[in-house]
Amino acid sequence: MSAGIVSEESLRAAMVDRLWELGAIRRDEVAAAFSRVPRHVFAPEATPEEAYDAEAVVRTKWAADGTAISSVSAPQIQARMVEQAGITRGMRVLEVGSGGYNAAVIAELVGSEGHVTTVDIDADITDRARRLLNETGYSTVHVVLGDGELGCPASAPFDAIVVTVEAADIPPAWIDQLIEGGTLTAPLRVRGLTRSIGFTKTGDRLESTSKELCGFVPMQGAGARPRLWVPLRDGKVRLRFDEDPCPTDPETLERAFAAGQAHVGTGVTVRPNESLDTLQTWLATSLAGSCLLSFDNEDKDLADVFADPLIPSMCNSVVDGESFAYLTKRKPREDTVEIGSHAFGPDASALANTWADLVRAWDRDHRHGPGPRYTIYPADTDHQVADGPVVIKHHVKIAISWPSP
């Protein structure tokens, strides 16, 4: 080997070490699986160094508009999801969303006694996955061309289903094709926020057991649920809604800028690098009309109107009647950010205070707690499923509870 060239084996070993450090790998058998599968073969679009970067995605196919529609997910996300799913030797596992690499890792975990099926709606992706799996010695993985919304009834039932595309709903097939006590791990989008949630099947419902931050390309086919965008200020400000459409028309919201505004400091401070995962989820599920605001913070005209958004690309926001509010930030010290609430519209003051009160409630009751729990019920469940927030989707109802710290 030439001086200065690092072997794929060394890069793979370093990746596994990093996955341990990140807490993405928690079991020796998962580490062994990632140590054996040659990731660089499944990511020929990248250099070996890029392929074995524990925190890097390798994109493999793009739509006509340049949007990535298929990728080899970052190793840390794949490892976390495998751990969430609790995959062990002898299991029957379905992967929804193919690529080849993740299926190979799962095949290592289930061993010769188990069975792995991977399904994808795109023939280019399944052809590629089948070829690469055969080349690397994982020909026993069953590669299926089909709509993942339907699962794979011919190979069911499954001990575990792992979904590797962003899902805006939980279709009945995924629940029906799981054994009792089986696990579903899916990047589920709720009110605009996507989290990899691990579930266990109990009767006709799913109970969450874990949650991880993640990002995936969205589902295609019957499970596709496009986001709903409301453009303001000539599209420089956008409000993003999911299952619940915007309760107010865009023209009314455009007039809110001139109808009044109010700003409230919450007194709640966070560190610049602190995770706001639970705050985002708490706000998104606490009020009807919740959405996400994206903002061009390089535009000087907008900067003169808007206070500094807490997260310019994806800031919690809420629409209530003819007013809307969003989270802001200011830096009282270099190492501290104070969260604020800013609102526009005729009821700006009341809405800004309501939004600020919710931030204070999160700080008091949930900031250091275990985070939300999700229970999935069939959409036709007619009894009350929870006292707290319930998000209604096409196939399911999602009840969200917040245990105390």
Helices and strands as residue ranges (DSSP letters): H 8-22, H 28-36, H 39-42, H 48-51, E 58-62, E 68-72, H 75-85, E 92-96, H 101-110, E 115-120, H 123-135, E 142-145, G 148-150, E 158-163, H 172-176, E 178-190, E 193-202, E 205-213, G 221-223, E 228-232, E 237-241, H 250-259, E 261-270, H 277-286, E 290-295, H 300-305, E 315-320, E 323-333, E 336-344, H 348-365, E 373-378, E 390-392, E 396-401
